[in-house]
Amino acid sequence: MDIRKATGQDVEELAAIGKQTFAETFSSQNSEENMNAYLESGFSIQKLEAELADPDTDFYFAELNGKTIGYLKVNTGNSQTELKDKNALEIERIYVLKKFHGKKVGQILFEKAIELASEKNLEYVWLGVWEQNPRAIRFYEKNGLEAFDKHIFKLGNDEQIDIMMRRKIRTGDL
């Protein structure tokens, strides 16, 4: 498996993997209307082009035999969705195709995020995870993240609660 940084030329691939993995993960627990609304706005070509051009946002593809099987999205600085802490890296998304769950793809993408935070000499990584996604919560806890707050994530017209979690990368007060 290879990890490759996505570029502007990858926008259509990013939209496809983003929509597929998000739908596989959350369709069964949300209404079709809310899912469709989020998929169309959150993974539109225009939105993804802007995110790919943002110097404080990076996407990485997990590829197996030339096929994208998952991806990572990280933000720093003012591109973070919530905290906007100059000493933090936000892991906004780690998504893997369902047929590759349990095959360490998510772990490798998570480790890439930790590596990026370390390279930038940041104090911690943080993320938001849906409170009704126990599998992801367990994964992050296993990787040393601890809950510290909650925030609202809007899926279509449904306001959902995300647990905010973080993990120190280097010494310093949080």
C-alpha positions in Angstrom: 0.0 0.0 0.0 1.2 3.5 -0.8 0.3 6.9 0.7 0.3 9.7 -1.8 -0.4 13.4 -1.3 -3.4 14.5 -3.4 -3.1 17.4 -5.9 -5.5 19.6 -7.8 -5.5 17.0 -10.6 -7.0 14.5 -8.1 -10.2 16.4 -7.4 -12.5 14.0 -9.2 -10.9 10.9 -7.5 -11.2 12.7 -4.2 -14.9 13.5 -4.7 -15.5 9.8 -5.7 -13.7 8.3 -2.7 -15.1 10.9 -0.4 -18.7 10.3 -1.4 -18.4 6.5 -1.4 -16.7 6.1 1.9 -19.0 8.6 3.7 -22.1 6.9 2.3 -20.8 3.5 3.3 -20.1 4.7 6.8 -23.2 6.7 7.6 -26.1 5.9 5.2 -27.7 3.3 7.4 -28.0 5.7 10.3 -29.2 8.8 8.5 -32.0 9.8 6.2 -31.5 9.6 2.4 -32.4 13.4 2.2 -29.8 14.4 4.7 -27.1 12.1 3.2 -27.7 13.4 -0.3 -27.6 17.0 0.9 -24.3 16.5 2.7 -22.7 14.4 -0.1 -23.6 17.1 -2.7 -22.3 20.0 -0.7 -19.4 18.4 1.2 -17.9 16.7 -1.8 -18.7 19.1 -4.6 -15.9 19.6 -7.1 -15.9 23.4 -6.4 -15.5 22.8 -2.6 -12.8 20.2 -3.0 -10.8 22.4 -5.5 -10.8 25.2 -3.0 -9.7 22.8 -0.2 -6.9 21.3 -2.4 -5.7 24.8 -3.1 -5.6 25.8 0.6 -2.0 25.7 1.9 -3.3 24.7 5.4 -5.3 21.7 4.2 -3.8 18.5 2.8 -5.3 15.3 1.5 -3.5 11.9 1.3 -4.7 8.9 -0.6 -4.1 5.3 0.5 -3.6 3.3 -2.7 -3.4 -0.4 -3.3 -2.3 -1.6 -6.8 -3.0 1.9 -8.2 -6.6 2.1 -6.7 -7.6 4.5 -4.0 -8.9 2.6 -1.0 -9.0 5.4 1.6 -8.0 9.0 2.4 -6.9 11.4 5.1 -7.7 15.1 5.3 -5.8 17.3 7.8 -6.0 21.0 8.6 -3.7 23.4 10.3 -4.0 27.1 11.2 -7.2 28.9 10.3 -8.3 26.0 8.1 -9.2 23.9 11.1 -12.9 23.5 11.5 -13.1 24.5 15.1 -10.1 25.2 17.3 -7.9 27.1 14.9 -4.9 26.6 17.2 -1.6 27.3 15.6 -0.1 24.5 17.7 -2.5 21.8 16.5 -3.3 19.6 13.5 -6.9 18.7 12.9 -7.6 15.2 11.5 -10.8 16.1 9.7 -11.3 12.9 7.9 -9.9 9.3 7.8 -12.2 7.2 5.6 -11.5 3.8 4.2 -13.6 1.7 1.8 -15.7 -0.7 3.7 -14.1 -3.8 2.2 -10.7 -2.7 3.6 -11.9 -2.1 7.1 -9.8 -4.1 9.6 -6.8 -4.2 7.3 -4.8 -1.4 9.0 -5.5 1.2 6.3 -7.0 3.6 8.8 -4.1 3.0 11.2 -1.5 3.9 8.5 -3.5 7.0 7.6 -3.7 8.0 11.3 0.1 7.4 11.6 0.6 9.7 8.6 -1.3 12.5 10.4 0.9 12.0 13.6 4.0 12.1 11.4 2.8 15.4 9.8 2.1 17.0 13.2 5.5 15.9 14.4 7.3 17.3 11.3 5.5 20.6 11.9 6.5 20.5 15.6 2.9 20.9 16.7 1.8 20.2 20.2 -1.3 18.0 19.5 -3.7 16.5 17.0 -7.4 16.7 17.5 -10.6 15.6 15.7 -14.3 15.3 16.0 -16.0 11.9 15.8 -19.7 11.2 15.8 -21.0 10.1 19.2 -22.9 7.3 17.4 -19.8 5.8 15.8 -18.4 3.5 18.5 -16.0 1.7 16.1 -14.2 5.0 15.3 -14.3 6.1 18.9 -12.6 2.9 20.0 -10.0 3.3 17.2 -9.1 6.8 18.4 -9.0 5.8 22.0 -6.7 2.9 21.2 -4.4 5.4 19.5 -4.2 7.6 22.6 -6.8 10.3 21.9 -8.9 11.5 24.8 -12.3 13.3 24.8 -12.2 16.9 25.8 -15.3 18.6 24.5 -18.3 18.2 22.1 -19.5 20.2 19.1 -22.3 20.1 16.6 -21.9 18.6 13.1 -24.6 19.4 10.6 -25.7 16.6 8.3 -28.3 18.1 6.0 -30.8 19.5 8.4 -29.8 17.1 11.2 -27.7 18.5 14.0 -25.5 15.7 15.4 -23.1 15.6 18.3 -19.4 15.0 17.7 -17.0 14.1 20.5 -13.9 16.2 20.2 -10.7 14.2 21.0 -7.1 15.0 21.2 -3.6 13.6 21.7 -0.4 15.3 22.6 2.5 15.0 20.2 5.1 16.9 22.1 5.4 18.2 25.7 3.5 21.4 26.5 0.3 22.4 28.2 -3.0 21.7 26.5 
